[in-house]
Every structure is written in C-alpha cells, then in structure tokens.
Amino acid sequence: MDTTSSNVRGVAFLVLAMFIISLQNIAVKWIGGDYPVLEIVVFRNLIALPCTLLFFRYEGRRGLPTTQHYKLEYIRGAFLFLSYTAYMMGLAALPLAEVESIRFSAPLMITLLSVLLLGEKVGPRRWLALVVGFIGVLFIVRPGSAAFNMGSVFILISVLFYALTVMVTRKLQRTDSSATMAYYGSLVYLIAALILAPLVILVGEIPDAHPSVVFLFRAWSMPTLLDWVIMSGLGLVWAGWMYFMARAYSLVQASVAAPFEYVALPINIMWGFAIWHEVPTWMTLAGAFLTLFSGMFVFYREQRERPVNKIIPMED
C-alpha cells in the first residue's frame, strides 16, 4: 500500500473514531449526575471486552488475542484508564466545547512526545507553533482567573495520558493488530476500575467537593433500565473508538494523523448546543483557534519536510 492511500485510510479511521467517541460525551453528561464514573466504566467495559473479540474475528483471527509485548499492552491499557477516567471527571464540570477545545492540545502533546520519545525531528518553526498552541490552551483554561474551573486540570491530565497512549500504540503497531490493542486496552481498563471501585466506595461521598471529584466518589446505585441500556451502549462506543483509533495510528504517523482530531470540536459544539444550549465563550473560541492554527502548521511543516516518508501499515 502506498503512503498516500495509507494516509487517507488512517485519517478516515481517525475522523470516524472522533465521531463515535462524541457519543460517549453525550451519554456521560446525560447520566453522570446519577452514577459515579467507575460504575459507568465498569458496565461499559463489561460490554466492550467481548466486542473487541468480534473485531479480532473480523480480522480473520481465532482464539484469544495474544501479544509478544504484554508489558507494553498493559502500560497502554493503564494510560487509557488514567486518560479517560480523568477526561470523564472533567466532562462532569465543563461544557462540551470547552472540553474539546482543551483537548486540542492533544496533537501538540503528541508531536512533542514524538520528539522526546520517538526521536522525530522538529524545526524551530514547529517549536514556535507548539508554543502558540499551548498559549491557546492558557486562553481556554485561564488559570488564576475567576473563570478557572478545576475540571480543566483533569482534561489536561487526560491529554497527557492520551498522548502517551498514542506513543505506545506507535510502538505496538508493527506486531499487534488494532483488535488486539483494543482487547488488552479494555481488559486492563476493566481490571483497574474493579480494583479502584472498592477503595472509592470506602472513602464515600465528599461534602462540598468539586463536581469532578463528586463524579468519582458518588455512591453506587442500581441503574434504571434506560440507564443500563445507555451504559451498555457505551461499551459498543468504547470498543469501536479504541479499534478505529488504534487502526488510524497504525496506518499513519502520529504527526500526520493528529491534526485531524480537531474535527471533534465542531462535532461537540453541535451536540452541546443542540442538547444543553451551550454556547462557547469568545475566550474558548480564541484559544481553540490558536491551538488549531498551531496544530495545522505543525501538520503542514511535517508534510513539507518529509514528503516521501514511508509508512508500514499493519496487516489487514
């Protein structure tokens, strides 16, 4: 497969993954006021885990997924757990547009870690673009101001661990299929949630806590039939997202695919306005524009400097 075809397929998978995961945002904000985050993810991953086996069968494989790099798979699963637990905690306290605007720093973080961990080369112009992008994040988060929300910190933590997840995915891409990574990611996520759940229940609810913290320590309760259906549906969403995200970053370099994650902002602005009548502030939009501009510049420089770089895609 030539590089252009591989890039197109990878970007298409990434855009599809961004749309799929936006459905999780809607569901978590919808039912998050009634259940703790770990209860939601336990139900979700109980459904997601067998779904990943269906993807494994779809790839033409039999039995349970195996890997030559169990340690890396477990690390990747732990990063996913930390990333998306923190993400959902931030989601409980922030409008969808602000959450996704902060997540705009993910491609910048991925590019930065690509340099530090993978040895990719970045010139002075792209370093300047990265600085501009992080200034954009400061516009959105506004630390020290009255508008600062601690939920932003959880989203930034989520971004860091998400970027680390992408880096590990890049390491695993030559040996492990997308379904294999989705399977181990779901398995580790489920185990981590089950281990932490008793500790969180033991601590109990914390009076007058921030909404993000309340979401973590809220008491468990039996879901209604509708809420159980929603939580179970999140399993399908999660499995689909993990498969297509792993597929995307297995087909293209992180610095090529990452800027297309920006499609998540208009998708989530649409959901936020249509369902909760949320309208992003001008500071949020200004910060989003800065991070968008810097990310696209990084993408542009990457294409100019490495026009014939080859990608070795994973076997279908």
C-alpha positions as CSV (number, residue, x, y, z in Angstrom):
1,M,0.0,0.0,0.0
2,D,1.5,3.4,-1.0
3,T,1.9,6.2,1.5
4,T,-1.0,8.4,0.2
5,S,-3.5,5.6,0.3
6,S,-2.4,4.6,3.8
7,N,-2.7,8.3,5.0
8,V,-6.2,8.6,3.6
9,R,-7.4,5.5,5.2
10,G,-5.8,6.4,8.5
11,V,-7.3,9.8,8.6
12,A,-10.7,8.4,7.7
13,F,-10.5,6.0,10.6
14,L,-9.5,8.8,12.9
15,V,-12.4,11.0,11.9
16,L,-14.8,8.1,12.4
17,A,-13.3,7.5,15.9
18,M,-13.8,11.1,16.8
19,F,-17.5,11.0,15.9
20,I,-18.0,7.7,17.7
21,I,-16.4,8.9,21.0
22,S,-18.5,12.1,20.9
23,L,-21.5,9.8,21.6
24,Q,-19.8,8.9,24.8
25,N,-19.6,12.5,25.8
26,I,-23.3,12.9,25.4
27,A,-24.1,9.8,27.4
28,V,-21.7,10.6,30.3
29,K,-23.1,14.1,30.7
30,W,-26.6,12.8,30.5
31,I,-26.4,10.1,33.2
32,G,-23.3,11.3,35.1
33,G,-25.3,13.2,37.7
34,D,-26.8,9.9,39.0
35,Y,-23.9,7.5,38.9
36,P,-20.1,7.5,39.7
37,V,-17.6,7.4,36.9
38,L,-16.2,4.0,37.9
39,E,-19.7,2.4,37.9
40,I,-20.3,3.7,34.4
41,V,-16.9,2.4,33.1
42,V,-17.3,-1.0,34.7
43,F,-20.7,-1.5,32.9
44,R,-19.2,-0.1,29.7
45,N,-16.2,-2.3,29.6
46,L,-18.1,-5.5,30.5
47,I,-19.8,-4.9,27.1
48,A,-16.7,-3.6,25.3
49,L,-14.5,-6.5,26.1
50,P,-16.5,-9.2,24.1
51,C,-17.0,-6.6,21.3
52,T,-13.2,-6.4,20.9
53,L,-13.2,-10.2,20.3
54,L,-15.7,-9.7,17.5
55,F,-13.2,-7.2,15.9
56,F,-10.5,-9.8,16.4
57,R,-12.6,-12.3,14.5
58,Y,-13.3,-9.7,11.8
59,E,-9.5,-9.5,11.2
60,G,-9.6,-13.2,10.4
61,R,-8.0,-14.4,13.6
62,R,-9.1,-17.2,16.1
63,G,-8.9,-17.8,19.8
64,L,-8.0,-15.0,22.2
65,P,-5.7,-12.2,21.2
66,T,-2.0,-12.8,22.1
67,T,0.9,-10.4,22.0
68,Q,4.7,-10.5,22.2
69,H,4.6,-7.4,24.3
70,Y,2.4,-7.9,27.3
71,K,4.1,-5.2,29.3
72,L,3.5,-2.6,26.6
73,E,-0.1,-3.6,26.2
74,Y,-0.7,-3.4,30.0
75,I,1.0,0.0,30.1
76,R,-1.1,1.2,27.2
77,G,-4.3,0.0,29.0
78,A,-3.2,1.8,32.2
79,F,-2.7,5.0,30.2
80,L,-6.1,4.7,28.6
81,F,-7.7,4.2,32.0
82,L,-6.0,7.2,33.5
83,S,-6.7,9.3,30.4
84,Y,-10.4,8.6,30.0
85,T,-11.2,8.5,33.7
86,A,-9.7,12.0,34.1
87,Y,-11.5,13.0,30.9
88,M,-14.9,12.0,32.2
89,M,-14.3,13.7,35.5
90,G,-13.5,16.9,33.6
91,L,-16.6,16.4,31.4
92,A,-18.8,16.4,34.5
93,A,-17.8,20.0,35.2
94,L,-17.3,21.7,31.8
95,P,-19.3,22.5,28.7
96,L,-18.6,20.1,25.7
97,A,-17.0,22.9,23.6
98,E,-14.5,23.8,26.4
99,V,-13.6,20.2,27.0
100,E,-12.8,19.7,23.3
101,S,-11.0,23.0,23.0
102,I,-8.6,21.9,25.7
103,R,-8.3,18.5,24.0
104,F,-7.0,20.5,21.0
105,S,-3.6,20.4,22.8
106,A,-3.5,16.6,22.3
107,P,-2.0,16.8,18.8
108,L,0.6,19.3,20.1
109,M,1.3,17.0,23.0
110,I,1.6,14.0,20.7
111,T,4.0,15.9,18.5
112,L,6.1,17.0,21.5
113,L,6.2,13.4,22.8
114,S,7.0,12.1,19.3
115,V,10.2,14.2,19.5
116,L,11.1,13.2,23.1
117,L,10.2,9.5,22.9
118,L,10.4,8.6,19.2
119,G,13.2,10.9,18.1
120,E,11.2,12.6,15.4
121,K,12.8,15.9,14.2
122,V,11.1,19.2,14.7
123,G,12.5,22.5,13.4
124,P,12.3,25.9,15.1
125,R,9.1,26.9,13.3
126,R,7.3,23.9,14.6
127,W,8.6,24.6,18.1
128,L,7.2,28.1,17.8
129,A,3.9,26.6,16.7
130,L,3.8,24.4,19.7
131,V,4.4,27.4,22.0
132,V,1.5,29.2,20.3
133,G,-0.7,26.2,20.7
134,F,-0.1,26.0,24.4
135,I,-0.8,29.7,24.8
136,G,-4.1,28.9,23.2
137,V,-4.7,26.3,26.0
138,L,-4.0,29.0,28.6
139,F,-6.7,31.2,26.9
140,I,-9.2,28.4,27.4
141,V,-8.1,27.3,30.9
142,R,-7.5,30.8,32.3
143,P,-5.5,29.8,35.4
144,G,-5.7,32.2,38.3
145,S,-8.9,33.9,37.0
146,A,-12.4,33.8,38.4
147,A,-13.4,31.7,35.4
148,F,-10.9,28.9,36.2
149,N,-12.5,25.5,36.6
150,M,-10.6,22.6,38.2
151,G,-12.3,20.4,35.6
152,S,-9.8,21.9,33.1
153,V,-6.9,20.3,35.1
154,F,-8.5,16.9,34.7
155,I,-8.8,17.4,31.0
156,L,-5.1,18.4,30.7
157,I,-4.2,15.3,32.7
158,S,-6.3,13.3,30.3
159,V,-4.5,14.9,27.3
160,L,-1.1,13.9,28.7
161,F,-2.0,10.2,29.2
162,Y,-3.8,10.1,25.8
163,A,-0.6,11.3,24.1
164,L,1.3,8.6,25.9
165,T,-1.3,6.1,24.8
166,V,-0.6,7.1,21.2
167,M,3.1,6.8,21.6
168,V,2.7,3.2,22.9
169,T,0.3,2.5,20.1
170,R,3.0,3.5,17.7
171,K,5.4,1.1,19.4
172,L,3.0,-1.8,19.2
173,Q,1.8,-1.2,15.6
174,R,4.3,-3.5,13.9
175,T,3.4,-6.6,15.9
176,D,-0.1,-6.2,17.4
177,S,-3.3,-5.7,15.4
178,S,-5.9,-3.0,16.2
179,A,-8.3,-5.5,17.7
180,T,-5.5,-7.0,19.9
181,M,-4.8,-3.5,21.3
182,A,-8.5,-2.8,21.8
183,Y,-8.9,-6.1,23.6
184,Y,-6.0,-5.5,26.0
185,G,-6.9,-1.9,26.5
186,S,-10.5,-2.9,27.5
187,L,-9.2,-5.7,29.7
188,V,-6.8,-3.6,31.7
189,Y,-9.3,-0.7,31.9
190,L,-11.9,-3.1,33.4
191,I,-9.4,-4.6,35.9
192,A,-8.2,-1.2,37.0
193,A,-11.8,0.0,37.5
194,L,-12.7,-3.1,39.6
195,I,-9.6,-2.7,41.7
196,L,-10.2,1.0,42.5
197,A,-14.0,0.8,42.9
198,P,-13.9,-0.7,46.5
199,L,-11.4,2.0,47.6
200,V,-13.6,4.8,46.2
201,I,-16.7,3.3,47.8
202,L,-14.8,3.0,51.1
203,V,-13.9,6.7,51.0
204,G,-17.6,7.7,50.3
205,E,-19.0,10.9,49.1
206,I,-17.1,14.1,49.9
207,P,-19.3,17.1,51.0
208,D,-19.0,20.3,49.0
209,A,-16.5,18.8,46.6
210,H,-15.9,20.0,43.1
211,P,-18.3,18.3,40.6
212,S,-15.4,16.3,39.0
213,V,-14.4,14.9,42.4
214,V,-18.1,14.2,43.2
215,F,-18.4,12.2,40.0
216,L,-15.6,9.9,41.2
217,F,-16.8,9.4,44.8
218,R,-20.6,9.4,44.2
219,A,-22.3,6.3,45.8
220,W,-23.1,3.4,43.5
221,S,-26.7,2.7,42.8
222,M,-28.7,0.2,40.7
223,P,-29.2,1.7,37.2
224,T,-32.7,2.1,35.7
225,L,-33.4,0.0,32.6
226,L,-32.8,3.0,30.3
227,D,-29.6,4.0,32.1
228,W,-28.4,0.3,31.9
229,V,-29.0,0.4,28.2
230,I,-27.1,3.6,27.8
231,M,-24.1,2.2,29.9
232,S,-24.2,-0.9,27.8
233,G,-24.3,1.1,24.6
234,L,-21.2,2.9,25.8
235,G,-19.4,-0.5,25.6
236,L,-20.1,-0.6,21.9
237,V,-19.0,3.0,21.5
238,W,-15.8,2.4,23.5
239,A,-14.9,-0.7,21.6
240,G,-15.5,1.0,18.3
241,W,-13.5,4.0,19.3
242,M,-10.5,2.0,20.5
243,Y,-10.4,-0.1,17.4
244,F,-10.6,2.8,14.9
245,M,-8.2,4.9,16.9
246,A,-5.6,2.1,17.0
247,R,-6.2,1.4,13.3
248,A,-5.7,5.1,12.4
249,Y,-2.4,5.4,14.3
250,S,-1.2,2.1,12.9
251,L,-1.6,3.4,9.3
252,V,-0.1,6.9,9.6
253,Q,2.5,8.7,11.6
254,A,1.2,10.4,14.8
255,S,2.2,13.9,13.5
256,V,0.3,13.3,10.2
257,A,-3.0,12.0,11.8
258,A,-3.1,14.0,15.0
259,P,-4.3,17.4,13.5
260,F,-7.4,15.7,12.2
261,E,-8.6,15.2,15.7
262,Y,-9.7,18.8,15.6
263,V,-12.9,17.6,13.9
264,A,-14.0,16.8,17.4
265,L,-14.6,20.4,18.2
266,P,-17.4,21.2,15.7
267,I,-19.0,17.9,16.5
268,N,-19.1,18.6,20.2
269,I,-20.1,22.2,19.8
270,M,-23.1,20.9,17.8
271,W,-24.1,18.3,20.5
272,G,-23.6,20.9,23.3
273,F,-25.8,23.5,21.6
274,A,-28.5,21.1,20.4
275,I,-28.9,19.2,23.7
276,W,-27.8,21.6,26.5
277,H,-27.9,25.0,24.7
278,E,-24.2,25.5,25.5
279,V,-22.5,28.4,23.6
280,P,-18.7,28.6,23.8
281,T,-17.2,31.9,25.1
282,W,-15.0,34.1,22.9
283,M,-12.0,33.2,25.0
284,T,-12.7,29.5,24.4
285,L,-13.0,30.1,20.7
286,A,-9.9,32.2,20.6
287,G,-7.9,29.6,22.4
288,A,-9.3,26.9,20.2
289,F,-8.3,28.9,17.1
290,L,-4.7,29.3,18.4
291,T,-4.3,25.6,19.1
292,L,-6.0,24.7,15.8
293,F,-3.7,27.1,13.8
294,S,-0.5,25.8,15.5
295,G,-1.6,22.2,15.0
296,M,-2.3,22.7,11.3
297,F,1.0,24.5,10.9
298,V,2.8,21.5,12.5
299,F,1.0,19.2,10.0
300,Y,2.0,21.5,7.1
301,R,5.7,21.5,8.1
302,E,5.6,17.7,8.6
303,Q,4.3,17.3,5.0
304,R,6.9,19.6,3.5
305,E,9.9,18.2,5.3
306,R,9.1,14.5,4.9
307,P,7.1,14.2,1.6
308,V,8.3,10.7,0.8
309,N,8.3,9.2,4.2
310,K,7.1,5.6,4.1
311,I,4.5,4.1,6.5
312,I,4.5,0.3,7.0
313,P,0.8,-0.4,7.7
314,M,-0.4,-3.2,9.9
315,E,-1.7,-6.3,8.1
316,D,-5.4,-6.2,7.4
